[in-house]
Amino acid sequence: MRCIVTGAAGFIGSHLCERLLADGHAVTGIDCFTDYYPRPIKERNLAHLIDRPHFTLRELDLSQGVPADVTAGAEWVFHLAAMAGLTRSWLDFDSYNRHNLTATHRLLESLKGSPTLKRVIYASTSSVYGKYASGDESLPTRPGSPYGITKLAAEQLCRVYADEFGVPSVVLRYFSVYGPRQRPEMGYHLFINAILQGKPIKLTGDGLQVRGNTYIDDCVEATIRATQAMPGEAFNLGGGELVTVLEVFKKLERIIGKTAIIERHPARAGDQLSTGADVTKLFKHLGWKPTTGIDEGLAKQVEWQKTLL
């Protein structure tokens, strides 16, 4: 297949590109290298891909439009590019609107009428459900942050382009993805670095927030399988095991062999209090289920972060 991966230099995108190449597909990676975190980190994510014979990197801002030659002949399009994270979305809504909504619109416009396109996989988020995101796809969508609002709006754009123009899209709602190459501002990355270096962890809220975690390899496997799903479907994608933030601290203390130093801070506006994906639908449609438990996955992420220090 000829594949396009937007957000190719990111955490999930770089892993997805790697897997698609290993499966024998040709991949065009697209990234605009936003300043959400440092460019050298994203370049490091791509370092092992950039010279592969069937990989092409295009540095493009999708919100400015998509050149026709970029999408011509594409069969699978994985749209992962986005401004992530809820905290900054309260302060910089224009950027979230541009990179999450306008960019999705421009991409869908470029794919309209394509004779080769088989699937568009849109990477959404559990944040579309709001503070309580535990259950199946019938949960009401009540985003608790501007970030979640822009991601839900982009889901609706995918639906409209499917209904009106036949763009065959599938939505995946990712739940707390972690593992090697996790973004530097994400919780587990921050927790691990702090414990490894003997620095305080800034705990927002009471630490009883519940998370259903998804290891990166499981996430990538489900994302690729989604190319076989019926267009118009939306799926929760999560790892199944539920843990509180405080329980994660205990697991990391055991894995690393050091005690966490915890600084308590007020809860963040719009923070999710409970996330846990019911993936019954994903298993029923595609036969997917997670294979990596939280203890094994955290240990792998710890080993990777040790190499960065």
N, C-alpha and C positions, 0 to 999 in steps of 0.2 A: 504494500500500500504506500501511496505518497501521503505523508502525514504532515500536518502543521501543529506545532505546539506553541501557543502564546504564553508569555511568562516563562520562557525556556530557561532563563538564567536563575530562576528562583528555586526554592527548596523542593517543592513537589515537581515543578516543571523539569528540572535537570535530571531527576531520577526517572521521570517518565520518558524523556528523550533517550536516556541510556537504555532503558528496557526496550523501547521500540526499535532502536538500532540493533540490539542483541537479537530481537525477533526477526530481523532481516528487512525491516521497513526503511524507506528513505524519509528523512525528517528535515523539515525547515523549521528552525527555532526562531521565534520572534520575541524581542524584548526591547523596551525603551530605557531600561536602567534608571528608573525613578530614584529619587534620593531618600526613599523610605529607610533604607540601610545602605552602607557603603558599597560602591561599585566593585571594589576589589574582592569582596566576598562573593558577589555574583560571578565575577570572572573566574574565581577559584572553582565555583560550582561547574563551570563549563570547561575547565582546563583539560579534562580527559576526553572531551567530545569534539573540541574545536578542529582537530586535524583528522577526524574520522571521514572516510571517503563519501559516505552517504548522509553527512550532516552539513547543513548550511545555516549560518546565523545571519539574520537580518535585524539590524537595529532600527526599529520603527516605533513611532508613537501612533498606535492605532486610532487614537482620538482625532488625529489629523487626517485620517483617510488611509485606505489600504490600496497600494498600487495593484493593478490588475494582474501583473505577472507573479505576484506573491501567492495568490490563491488559485491561479489557473492550474487545473489538473488535480487539485487536492481531493482526496477521497475521505480521509478522516481528519477532522479539525478538533483539537483539544484546546478549549479556551480557558486557560488558567490565569491569564494576566489580570491583575487587579491591584488596587491599593488595599492592603490588608490591615487588620487591627482596628479595634473600636475606639481606642482612646484618642488617637489623632483625628478621627473623623468628626469629633465635636469641634475641633479647632480649624480644620481645613476642608470644609465641605466641598468647596469648588474642585479640589483635586480628586476627591472621591467620586463626585459626579462625573468628572471628565474621564477618569481612568476605568471606572466600573460600569458606567452607564453609556456615556457617549462612545467610548471605545467599542463596547459590545454592539451598539447600533451600527457603527461604521463597518465592523467585521461582518455582521449579518447582511448588510447592504452588498458587500463585496461577494458574498456567497449566493446571493439571490439568483436563481436561474442556472446555477452551475450544473452541467450535464454529468459531471464525475462524482459529485459530492454524495457520500453515503451516510455520514453522521457528523453532527456537531455535538461534542460533549462539553457542556457548560459546567464549570466548577463553581458551585455555589457554597453555602455555608450553613451550619446550624444556627447562625445568628439571625436567619430569617424568622426563626420561631420566637426569638426574644429571650427573656430571663429564664423561662422554664422550657427547656428543649429536650424533654425526655419522652420518647414514645415513637410512634410510627408517622408516616407521611400525612395522616389525617389531622395532626396537630394544627391548631390555628397559627397562621403566620402573623406574628405581632412583633416586628423588630424593635429592639430596645436601644438602638443606636443609629446614627446616620449611615454608618458602614452597612449594617443589616438592611436598611431601607434601600440603599443603592444596589445591593446584591439581589434583593427580591425584585426590584424594578427591572433589573437585567434578565432575571428569570422570565418575567412577563414579556419582555421584548422577544425572547426566544420563542415563547408560546405564540405571540402574534405573527412572527415571521414564519412559523410552522403552519399556522392556520391560513394565512393570506398568501404566502408565496411558496409553501412546500419545503422550507428549509428544515431538514430532518434532525431536530435537536433532542437531546436527552439531558436532563439536569441531575447532577450529583450534589448532594448537600454534605460536605465534609464535616466531620466531627473531630476536633482536637488532634490534628495529625502531628506526629513527633518522630524523631529518629535522626540519624546523621544528616547534616546540612540544614537542620532546623534553623529558622531565622533567628538572628541574635537577640531580638527583643521578645521572643516568645518565652512563656513561663518556664518550661523545663530547661531550656538553654540557660536562662538566667539562674535558675536554682542550682544547676550542676556546676556552672562556673563559680558561683559564690561558695559552695561547699568545697570544691577543689582548692580554691584560693584562700579559704578561711575568712571570707568576707560576709557581711550580713546579707540576708535575703529580705527584700522588702515585700512583706506579705500584706496584700490589700484585702480588707474584709476579715472575716473570722476564720478563714481557712477551711470551712466546712463546705465550700463550693464543690459540687460533685461534677466530675468529668468522665465522659466515656471516651477513651483514647484510641487512636488509630495509628498503628505503626506504618511507616512510609511504604514498605514493600506491599503490605496488604492494600493500602490506598491505591498504589499504582496498578496492582492486579485488577482491582475492581474497576478502575478507570478505563483500562483497556477492554475489559469484558463488556463495559457499557456500550461499546460500538455495536454489539449484537442485540441491544435492547430495542423495543419498539419506540419509534419517534413519539415525542409528546409525554413520555413518562418522566417522573421525578423520583429519585431514590435517596434515602438516607444512607450514608456510608460511615460506619463507625466500628470500632474494635470490640465492643461488647462488654469489656470489664469496666466497672464503675469504681472510681476511687475519689476520695476527697483530696484537697491540696495538702492537708496535714499528713494524710497517709502516704502521699508521694514523697514528702520530706523524709519520712521514716524509711521508705524503700531506698531512697538515694543515700541516706546515712549508712544503711547496711551495705549497699553496693560499693560505695566509695571508702567506707571505713572511717568517716569523720562525722562530727556532730554539726548540724546546721545551726547557724546563728540567725535568729529570726527577729526582724524589726516589724512591728505592726503599724499599719497605715489604714486610713479610712477606705471603704469600698469605692471602687471606680464607678462613675456614672454609667449605667447601662450594662454593667457586668452580668454575665450569665450566672445564675445561682445553681442551675442543674442542667447538665447535658448528658444525654444517653440515647444513642440511636437504636431503635428497633429496626433491624435489618432483614426482617422476615421477607419483605417484598424483594429485596435484592437477591436473597437466596432463592426465592421461588422463581424469579425470572431468569437469573443468570447462574445459579448454582454457586454463588460466591459466599464464603464465610471467612472471618479473620483467622489467621494461623499463628500470629505472634502475640504472646501474652505481655502484659505490662512490665513484669520483672525482666524478662528477656530483652524487650525493646529498650527499656531504660539502660540496661547494662551495655547494650550496643551503642547507645547515644553517649554514654559516659566515656567509653573507650575512644570514640571519635573526638569528643571534645578535649580529651587529654592530649591528642596530637596537635591541637591548636595552641596550647599554652607554651 
